Amino acid sequence: MFEISTREARRISLHAQGFGDPPKKGSVTSKDFKRVMSKMNVIQLDSVQAVCRSHYLPMYSRLGLYERDDLDHWLWHSGKTFETWSHEASVVQVELEPSLRWMKRQARKGVTWAGLHKMAKQKSGYIAGVLAEVQQNGPINASSLRDPRPRKGQWWDGRSDGTRALDWLFRTGEVGIRRTSNFNRMYEPFSNLIPEKIRHETTPVDDEAHRDLLEIAGRSHGIGTASDLADYFRMKISDVRPRLEELVEDRKLLLVEVQGWTEPAYLHPKFRNVGRVKARALLSPFDPVVWCRPRTERIFDFKYRLEIYVPEKKREFGYYVLPFLLGDELVGRVDLKADRSSSQLIVKGSFIEKTANPDRVAQQLSIELNRLKKFLGLKEIVVRRRGNLSTKLINVRTT
């Protein structure tokens, strides 16, 4: 076991996520989407649109300007990726489908999604009818079902039986989802989404699937603790520890110590030697670089929480706060809102970390805000006087 510095760990994590790549020159194409996806392996989905749909931001952070419709087409219609449940609701590469079948087995057993499992047992005939309807008439949504069964009784989540039935069939892998231009779900036979060659691959047992996913998590994170790697595909720490020992024994991961960390770390051999990172990016709250908050604090010394569900008066930084990456450091954060009615990108609050240079951060953040404004198709940036960086940022933008 050897020791590496915290700065090396930061650089490794950013190289693994594609932030060490040279800046993209020219128009972004599907090849670029594929290259970035091969590093992240997971794009988490979320419906919050304070800035834009969350799945647009990771590609933007790594590639710069591109057409959002192009990404949507590639994610849901190229045959290279599919929507599934992995790190929450996500899009992953089709090659990962066999290794993710264990999650569907867990759902069918009722280990996960207990409420849906209970409904599926009690209303098995209805579920079978919905499945037959999707196979015959898909793509369809819940409102298009012959019998959508609006909510009655005491079901916990307030959705119609039709919606819940489709959700259950999705989580167990019997139907798939493609999104419309409005991000609405359309359900169709799962076989339409996954190439036949992959569908016919042997289903790995749980231990094998966990080992495969941990190696992928190690490659995507570059370095992390056992809990960091388990979190990437939402695996139980008790399940992954024996698999990590096997990966270390096979030299697919290296056991290392990171200065200041209280737990041992696992390094992917691909990233044993990495160079500097010259990044400048605003990160989605659901970006793999920051989605595991304890890891973010450990690697970047950056305490980050999503405050969407915190009452407004109790929020420390704001509703939808994006960390600002500059070089290999998280140097600040910005509470952003895209007001489409006024065509404004509103900086509701801007904050700098104590160790960062205010002049440099304000200048670089201003450049990045201009780029984001263009990406979102907005006309104006409005900086409000809130946060310890706001005055510097306003001065940069008005001089």
C-alpha positions, 0 to 999 in steps of 0.5 A, spaced: 500 500 500 502 506 498 500 513 500 498 519 495 496 526 497 489 529 497 491 534 491 493 527 487 486 524 489 482 530 486 486 530 480 485 523 479 477 524 480 477 529 475 481 525 470 476 519 471 470 524 470 473 527 463 475 534 466 483 532 464 481 532 457 483 537 452 477 542 450 473 540 445 474 544 438 468 544 433 461 542 434 459 537 439 457 530 435 454 523 438 462 521 438 463 526 443 457 524 447 459 517 447 466 519 449 464 522 455 459 517 457 464 512 457 467 515 463 461 517 467 457 511 465 451 514 469 447 520 467 442 521 473 436 524 471 432 529 475 425 533 473 428 540 477 428 545 471 431 551 475 437 552 470 435 546 465 434 539 466 439 536 470 442 531 465 444 536 460 449 539 465 454 534 465 455 534 458 455 541 458 460 541 463 465 537 460 464 539 452 461 546 452 456 548 447 452 543 444 445 542 442 440 539 447 436 536 442 442 532 439 443 529 446 436 527 448 436 524 441 442 520 443 440 518 450 433 515 448 434 513 440 441 512 438 441 504 441 447 506 445 444 508 452 437 506 456 434 509 462 434 504 468 434 505 475 442 505 477 444 511 481 437 513 482 433 514 475 439 514 470 441 513 463 447 508 462 450 504 456 446 498 454 453 494 455 451 495 462 444 492 462 446 484 464 450 487 470 444 491 472 439 485 472 440 484 480 437 490 481 430 488 478 431 481 481 431 485 488 425 488 486 421 482 484 423 479 491 420 485 494 427 487 497 426 494 494 420 498 492 415 494 497 409 498 496 409 497 488 411 490 490 405 489 494 400 492 489 403 487 484 401 481 488 394 484 489 393 486 482 397 481 478 391 481 473 391 488 472 399 488 471 399 483 466 393 486 462 398 493 462 404 489 460 400 486 454 397 493 452 404 496 452 407 490 448 401 491 443 400 498 443 407 501 445 410 506 446 404 509 450 403 513 457 399 511 463 393 516 460 393 512 454 391 505 457 384 503 456 383 502 464 388 507 467 384 507 474 385 513 477 387 513 484 382 511 489 383 508 496 389 509 501 395 507 496 401 511 499 404 515 493 397 518 490 398 516 483 393 512 478 394 504 478 396 505 471 402 509 473 404 505 478 403 499 474 408 501 468 413 504 474 413 497 477 414 493 470 419 498 468 423 497 475 422 489 474 425 490 466 419 488 463 418 495 459 422 500 457 422 508 457 423 513 452 423 520 453 419 525 449 421 532 447 418 535 454 421 529 458 415 525 459 415 518 459 413 513 454 413 506 455 414 500 450 417 493 450 424 493 453 426 489 447 426 495 443 431 498 447 436 493 448 440 490 442 438 482 442 446 480 443 446 484 449 439 481 451 441 474 450 447 475 454 448 470 460 445 473 467 451 474 472 449 472 479 449 478 484 457 477 486 459 477 479 454 483 477 457 487 484 464 486 482 463 488 475 459 494 477 465 496 482 470 496 477 466 500 473 465 505 479 472 505 480 474 507 473 469 512 473 471 515 480 478 514 479 479 513 487 474 512 492 473 509 499 469 502 499 462 507 501 464 511 495 464 506 490 458 502 493 454 509 492 456 509 484 450 504 483 447 504 490 450 497 492 450 495 500 457 496 503 456 489 506 455 486 499 461 490 496 467 489 501 468 482 499 468 483 492 473 489 493 478 484 496 477 480 490 478 486 485 484 488 489 487 481 489 486 481 481 490 488 481 483 491 478 483 496 483 489 498 488 489 499 495 492 506 497 492 511 503 490 518 501 493 523 506 488 526 511 483 520 509 481 515 515 479 510 511 483 506 505 482 508 498 481 504 492 485 507 486 484 504 479 490 503 475 489 507 469 489 513 473 496 511 477 499 517 474 495 523 472 497 530 470 494 537 472 487 539 470 485 545 467 478 545 468 472 551 468 465 548 469 459 549 473 457 542 476 450 540 476 448 538 483 447 531 480 454 530 477 458 524 479 463 529 481 459 531 487 453 527 488 456 523 493 457 529 498 461 525 504 466 524 498 466 531 495 467 534 502 473 529 503 476 530 496 475 537 495 474 540 502 467 543 500 461 542 504 455 541 499 448 540 500 442 540 496 437 545 499 431 544 495 427 541 500 430 546 506 425 551 507 427 558 504 429 562 510 433 556 513 437 555 506 444 557 507 446 558 500 440 557 496 435 553 492 439 550 486 446 551 487 452 549 482 459 548 485 464 552 481 470 548 479 476 551 477 483 548 475 482 542 480 479 545 486 471 547 487 472 554 489 465 557 489 458 556 488 452 559 485 445 559 486 442 560 479 435 560 476 434 561 468 428 565 468 425 564 461 420 569 461 425 574 461 430 571 458 435 572 464 440 568 467 439 570 474 445 569 479 441 569 486 447 568 490 454 567 489 459 565 494 467 564 494 471 559 498 475 562 503 482 559 500 480 562 493 482 568 490 476 573 489 479 577 483 480 570 479 474 567 481 470 572 479 473 573 472 473 566 471 466 565 473 463 571 469 466 567 463 463 561 465 456 565 466 456 568 459 457 561 456 452 558 460 447 563 458 449 562 451 448 554 452 441 556 455 439 561 449 438 566 454 439 574 453 442 577 459 445 575 466 443 579 472 447 578 478 444 580 485 447 582 491 447 576 495 453 572 497 461 574 499 463 574 491 457 578 489 460 585 489 466 582 485 462 579 480 458 585 479 464 589 478 467 584 473 461 584 469 460 592 469 467 594 467 
